[in-house]
Amino acid sequence: MLGWGVDRLRADMSRLLAILFHQGVLDEQFLQLQQLQDESSPNFVSEVVNIYFHESEKLLRNLRGLLLDREFSDYKKMGIHLNQFMGSSSSIGAKRVRNVCVAFRAASEQNNRAGCLRALELLEHEYCYLKNKLHELFQMEQQRVLAAGVRYPLHQQL
């Protein structure tokens, strides 16, 4: 019976990943990241992704801060933040987030403040969706590992 729980969690994880790939949220880079995880580093993917989330939060705050400044005119600085966001998103396979960064950068290169504000809103939406779905995936993985590791003591006959 215990194996069924593990198998079900594994199937649920596979379904969630399939949905994220089908929606274009993730790309093959995420699979390559998963291949780097092994017994010696069982939390590798979640650790890398959590670093990405931490850095992304800072970048989003910086981008929002720049755009909310009424005196804003430093589109070059915005481009630097966007390039960092694009690179880190690409490295974990966050395809839709990266694509929004590309559109955001195009708006910033045209000094299009309204376009940048719309792109920032979309970027925050895509980022939150990614974060929620990967959090869900990592919770399932944690449950699967726990379920696989549970061992019930055998009753000894006297």
C-alpha positions as CSV (number, residue, x, y, z in Angstrom):
1,M,0.0,0.0,0.0
2,L,2.9,2.4,0.8
3,G,4.3,2.0,-2.7
4,W,1.0,3.2,-4.2
5,G,1.3,6.5,-2.4
6,V,4.8,6.9,-3.8
7,D,3.7,5.9,-7.3
8,R,0.8,8.3,-7.1
9,L,2.9,11.2,-6.1
10,R,5.4,10.4,-8.8
11,A,2.6,10.3,-11.4
12,D,1.2,13.6,-10.0
13,M,4.6,15.2,-10.3
14,S,4.9,13.9,-13.9
15,R,1.5,15.3,-14.8
16,L,2.3,18.7,-13.3
17,L,5.6,18.9,-15.2
18,A,3.8,17.8,-18.4
19,I,1.3,20.7,-17.9
20,L,4.1,23.2,-17.2
21,F,5.9,22.1,-20.4
22,H,2.7,22.1,-22.4
23,Q,1.9,25.6,-21.2
24,G,5.4,26.8,-22.1
25,V,6.1,27.7,-18.5
26,L,9.2,25.5,-18.5
27,D,11.6,24.3,-21.2
28,E,14.2,21.6,-21.6
29,Q,16.7,23.5,-19.4
30,F,14.6,22.5,-16.4
31,L,15.1,18.8,-17.3
32,Q,18.8,19.3,-17.6
33,L,18.8,20.9,-14.2
34,Q,17.0,17.9,-12.8
35,Q,19.6,15.6,-14.4
36,L,22.3,17.2,-12.2
37,Q,20.5,16.1,-9.1
38,D,21.6,12.8,-7.6
39,E,22.0,11.0,-4.2
40,S,24.9,13.2,-3.2
41,S,22.8,16.3,-3.8
42,P,19.2,15.3,-3.4
43,N,17.9,18.9,-3.1
44,F,20.0,20.4,-5.9
45,V,17.1,21.5,-8.0
46,S,15.1,23.1,-5.2
47,E,18.2,24.8,-3.9
48,V,19.1,26.3,-7.3
49,V,15.5,27.3,-7.8
50,N,15.2,28.9,-4.4
51,I,18.3,31.0,-5.1
52,Y,16.7,32.0,-8.4
53,F,13.5,33.0,-6.5
54,H,15.5,35.0,-3.9
55,E,17.5,36.9,-6.6
56,S,14.3,37.4,-8.8
57,E,12.5,39.0,-5.9
58,K,15.3,41.6,-5.6
59,L,15.3,42.2,-9.4
60,L,11.5,42.7,-9.4
61,R,11.8,45.1,-6.5
62,N,14.5,47.0,-8.4
63,L,12.5,47.1,-11.6
64,R,9.3,48.3,-9.8
65,G,11.3,50.9,-7.9
66,L,12.8,52.3,-11.1
67,L,9.4,52.5,-12.8
68,L,7.6,54.1,-9.9
69,D,10.2,56.9,-9.7
70,R,8.5,59.9,-11.3
71,E,11.9,61.1,-12.4
72,F,12.9,57.8,-14.0
73,S,14.9,58.0,-17.2
74,D,17.6,55.3,-16.7
75,Y,16.4,52.7,-19.2
76,K,19.9,51.4,-19.4
77,K,19.9,50.4,-15.8
78,M,16.5,48.7,-16.3
79,G,18.1,46.8,-19.2
80,I,20.8,45.5,-16.9
81,H,18.3,44.2,-14.4
82,L,16.3,42.6,-17.2
83,N,19.4,40.9,-18.7
84,Q,20.1,39.4,-15.3
85,F,16.5,38.2,-14.9
86,M,16.6,36.8,-18.4
87,G,19.8,34.9,-17.8
88,S,18.8,33.4,-14.5
89,S,15.4,32.5,-15.9
90,S,17.0,30.8,-18.9
91,S,19.3,28.9,-16.6
92,I,16.5,27.2,-14.7
93,G,14.2,26.7,-17.7
94,A,11.7,29.4,-16.8
95,K,10.6,29.9,-20.5
96,R,7.6,32.2,-20.1
97,V,9.3,34.4,-17.5
98,R,12.3,34.8,-19.9
99,N,10.0,35.6,-22.8
100,V,8.3,38.3,-20.9
101,C,11.7,39.7,-20.0
102,V,12.5,39.9,-23.7
103,A,9.4,41.9,-24.4
104,F,10.1,44.1,-21.3
105,R,13.6,44.8,-22.6
106,A,12.2,45.7,-26.0
107,A,9.9,48.3,-24.3
108,S,12.8,49.6,-22.3
109,E,15.0,50.0,-25.3
110,Q,12.2,52.2,-26.9
111,N,12.0,54.2,-23.6
112,N,8.4,53.2,-23.5
113,R,7.3,53.7,-19.9
114,A,3.7,52.5,-20.4
115,G,5.0,49.4,-22.2
116,C,7.4,48.8,-19.4
117,L,4.7,49.1,-16.7
118,R,2.5,46.6,-18.6
119,A,5.5,44.3,-19.0
120,L,6.3,44.5,-15.3
121,E,2.7,43.6,-14.4
122,L,2.9,40.6,-16.8
123,L,6.3,39.6,-15.5
124,E,5.1,39.7,-11.9
125,H,2.1,37.5,-12.9
126,E,4.3,34.9,-14.7
127,Y,6.8,34.9,-11.9
128,C,4.2,34.2,-9.3
129,Y,2.6,31.5,-11.4
130,L,6.0,29.8,-11.8
131,K,6.9,30.2,-8.2
132,N,3.6,28.7,-7.0
133,K,3.8,25.7,-9.4
134,L,7.4,24.9,-8.6
135,H,6.6,25.2,-4.9
136,E,3.8,22.7,-5.5
137,L,6.2,20.4,-7.4
138,F,8.8,20.5,-4.6
139,Q,6.2,19.8,-2.0
140,M,5.1,16.7,-3.9
141,E,8.8,15.7,-4.2
142,Q,9.2,16.1,-0.5
143,Q,6.1,14.0,0.2
144,R,7.3,11.3,-2.2
145,V,10.7,11.1,-0.5
146,L,9.1,10.9,2.9
147,A,6.7,8.3,1.8
148,A,9.4,6.2,0.2
149,G,11.5,6.4,3.4
150,V,8.8,5.4,5.8
151,R,9.4,2.0,7.3
152,Y,7.1,0.3,9.7
153,P,8.7,-1.7,12.5
154,L,8.2,-5.4,12.2
155,H,6.4,-7.1,15.1
156,Q,8.6,-9.6,16.8
157,Q,7.2,-12.8,18.0
158,L,8.3,-13.9,21.4
